[in-house]
Amino acid sequence: MLEIIQLGRPLTDPIIVHVSHIDEALVLTDADQELKELFAFLAENFWPGPLTCVLKADLTKIPMIITANTGYVGLRQPKAKV
């Protein structure tokens, strides 16, 4: 069984998933084609940067604990170099 250790972050706060490319983010979502196109438009124009897009998560790839049991995931491509 997965044991979660809480380190000051409420379990009701979803974790933002950082990605390195739009395509990487798209495979993590369970959005319909129209929403994916809107997401791609926003990401192409505002990423990398502080914009976080919240979409329905593909729960075969994103654990529910990451979504804070909401089924949605926040995706961001940070501007900082890793």
C-alpha positions as CSV (number, residue, x, y, z in Angstrom):
1,M,0.0,0.0,0.0
2,L,1.2,3.5,-0.8
3,E,2.1,5.5,2.3
4,I,1.8,9.2,2.0
5,I,3.8,11.4,4.3
6,Q,2.3,14.9,4.6
7,L,5.1,17.6,4.8
8,G,3.0,20.7,5.4
9,R,1.1,20.5,2.1
10,P,-2.7,19.9,2.6
11,L,-3.8,16.8,0.8
12,T,-6.6,18.9,-0.7
13,D,-4.1,20.9,-2.8
14,P,-3.4,19.4,-6.2
15,I,0.3,19.3,-7.3
16,I,1.2,21.2,-10.4
17,V,2.9,18.9,-12.9
18,H,5.8,20.6,-14.8
19,V,6.4,19.5,-18.3
20,S,9.0,20.3,-20.9
21,H,6.8,20.4,-24.0
22,I,3.2,20.8,-25.0
23,D,3.0,17.3,-26.4
24,E,4.2,15.9,-23.0
25,A,1.3,17.7,-21.3
26,L,-1.3,16.6,-23.9
27,V,-0.8,12.9,-23.2
28,L,-1.5,13.5,-19.5
29,T,-5.0,14.8,-20.1
30,D,-8.3,13.2,-20.8
31,A,-9.8,16.2,-22.6
32,D,-11.8,16.2,-25.8
33,Q,-10.2,17.3,-29.1
34,E,-11.7,20.8,-28.9
35,L,-10.3,21.5,-25.5
36,K,-6.9,20.0,-26.4
37,E,-6.8,22.5,-29.4
38,L,-7.6,25.4,-27.0
39,F,-5.0,24.2,-24.6
40,A,-2.4,23.9,-27.4
41,F,-3.2,27.5,-28.5
42,L,-2.8,28.9,-25.0
43,A,0.4,26.9,-24.3
44,E,2.0,27.9,-27.7
45,N,1.4,31.6,-26.8
46,F,2.1,31.7,-23.1
47,W,4.6,28.8,-22.4
48,P,7.1,28.7,-21.1
49,G,5.9,30.9,-18.3
50,P,3.7,31.1,-15.2
51,L,0.4,30.0,-16.9
52,T,-1.0,26.8,-15.3
53,C,-3.7,25.0,-17.4
54,V,-6.1,22.8,-15.5
55,L,-7.5,19.9,-17.4
56,K,-9.2,16.6,-16.7
57,A,-6.4,14.2,-15.9
58,D,-5.7,10.9,-17.7
59,L,-6.0,8.8,-14.5
60,T,-4.0,5.9,-16.1
61,K,-1.0,8.3,-16.1
62,I,-1.7,10.7,-13.2
63,P,-2.3,9.2,-9.7
64,M,-5.4,10.6,-8.0
65,I,-3.3,11.8,-5.1
66,I,-1.6,14.3,-7.5
67,T,-5.1,15.6,-8.4
68,A,-6.1,15.9,-4.7
69,N,-8.9,13.5,-5.6
70,T,-10.4,15.9,-8.0
71,G,-9.6,14.1,-11.3
72,Y,-8.0,17.3,-12.7
73,V,-4.4,18.2,-13.2
74,G,-2.6,21.5,-13.3
75,L,0.0,21.6,-16.1
76,R,2.8,24.1,-16.5
77,Q,6.0,24.6,-18.5
78,P,8.2,26.7,-16.4
79,K,10.5,29.3,-17.9
80,A,13.4,28.5,-15.7
81,K,16.2,26.4,-17.1
82,V,16.6,23.0,-15.5
